[in-house]
C-alpha cells in the first residue's frame, strides 16, 4: 500500500532517522547524488532549506528495496535526516526537526511564509 497508494501521491518524501539505539549522529539532512542533475539540485536545495547544522550529499551504495530508491524511481524529491541517536531524543534535535519540516514545506510552497534559514556545513560522503 505504501509504495502503490501513498508514495505516488507525494511531491516530497522526507525520511527521519535518529541513529537507533547504538549510533549517535551529528544532526544532518541529506539528499542523494543522482543521475538526473535537475532532481539532484532540487534535492540539495530542499536539504539547504531544512537547515540542519550539517548537510550531506550522499551516494547510495545499497539501494535495492529501499524507501528512497522507490521514491526516486518515481521521480520524487527525497531527503533524509539523522538527528541524534542512542535511543534518545534531545530538545535540540526536536527543534531542528520541527524547524526543518516547516522550512521544507515553505520551500516547496505548501505552507506560506519565509524559510528560516540557519547556517549549515556541507559534507561529502566518500
C-alpha positions in Angstrom: 0.0 0.0 0.0 2.8 2.4 0.9 4.5 2.2 -2.5 1.4 1.8 -4.6 -1.0 4.0 -2.7 0.8 6.7 -0.7 4.1 7.4 -2.4 2.6 8.2 -5.9 0.6 11.0 -4.2 3.6 12.7 -2.7 5.7 15.6 -4.0 8.4 15.3 -1.4 9.4 12.4 0.7 11.1 13.3 4.0 12.6 10.3 5.9 13.6 10.8 9.5 16.2 8.7 11.3 17.9 9.1 14.7 20.7 6.7 14.8 18.8 3.9 16.5 20.0 2.5 19.8 23.7 2.1 19.0 24.7 5.1 16.9 24.8 8.8 17.6 25.0 11.1 14.7 25.6 14.8 14.4 22.2 16.3 13.2 22.2 16.3 9.4 19.9 16.4 6.5 20.9 14.7 3.2 19.9 14.1 -0.4 21.4 11.7 -2.9 23.8 12.3 -5.8 21.5 11.4 -8.7 22.0 10.8 -12.4 19.2 13.4 -13.1 21.1 16.6 -12.1 17.9 18.7 -12.1 16.3 16.5 -9.5 19.7 16.4 -7.7 19.8 20.2 -7.5 16.2 20.3 -6.2 17.1 17.7 -3.5 20.1 19.7 -2.4 18.0 22.9 -2.3 15.5 21.2 -0.1 18.3 20.0 2.2 19.6 23.5 2.4 16.1 24.7 3.3 15.8 22.1 6.0 18.8 24.0 7.6 20.2 21.3 9.8 23.6 22.1 11.3 25.2 19.7 8.8 24.1 18.7 5.3 25.3 15.9 3.2 25.5 14.8 -0.4 25.0 11.1 -0.3 25.9 8.4 -2.8 23.6 5.5 -2.2 25.6 2.2 -2.4 23.0 -0.3 -1.3 19.8 1.0 -2.9 17.8 -2.2 -3.6 14.4 -2.3 -1.9 14.8 1.0 -0.1 12.2 3.7 0.5 14.5 6.3 -1.0 15.0 4.2 -4.1 11.3 3.7 -4.6 10.7 7.4 -4.2 13.5 8.4 -6.6 12.4 5.9 -9.2 9.1 7.6 -9.3 10.8 10.9 -9.8 10.0 12.2 -6.3 12.1 14.6 -4.3 13.6 12.6 -1.4 15.6 13.9 1.6 16.6 12.1 4.8 17.9 13.0 8.2 19.9 11.6 11.0 19.0 13.6 14.2 21.0 12.2 17.1 20.7 8.6 18.3 21.5 6.3 21.2 17.8 5.5 21.6 17.0 9.0 22.8 15.7 12.3 21.5 17.1 15.7 22.6 15.4 19.0 22.7 17.9 20.4 20.2 17.2 17.7 17.6 13.4 18.1 18.1 13.8 21.8 17.4 15.9 21.1 14.3 13.3 18.6 13.1 10.3 20.9 13.7 12.0 23.9 12.0 13.3 21.7 9.2 9.9 20.3 8.3 8.3 23.7 8.3 11.2 25.1 6.2 10.8 22.3 3.6 7.1 22.9 3.4 7.7 26.6 2.9 10.4 26.0 0.4 8.0 23.8 -1.6 5.3 26.4 -1.4 3.0 24.1 0.6 2.9 26.4 3.6 3.1 30.2 3.4 6.0 32.1 4.9 9.7 32.6 4.6 12.2 29.8 5.2 14.0 30.3 8.5 17.5 29.6 7.2 20.2 28.5 9.6 23.9 28.0 8.9 24.8 24.5 7.6 28.1 22.9 6.9 28.1 20.7 3.7 29.7 17.3 4.0 30.6 15.0 1.1 30.3 11.2 1.5 33.3 9.4 0.0 
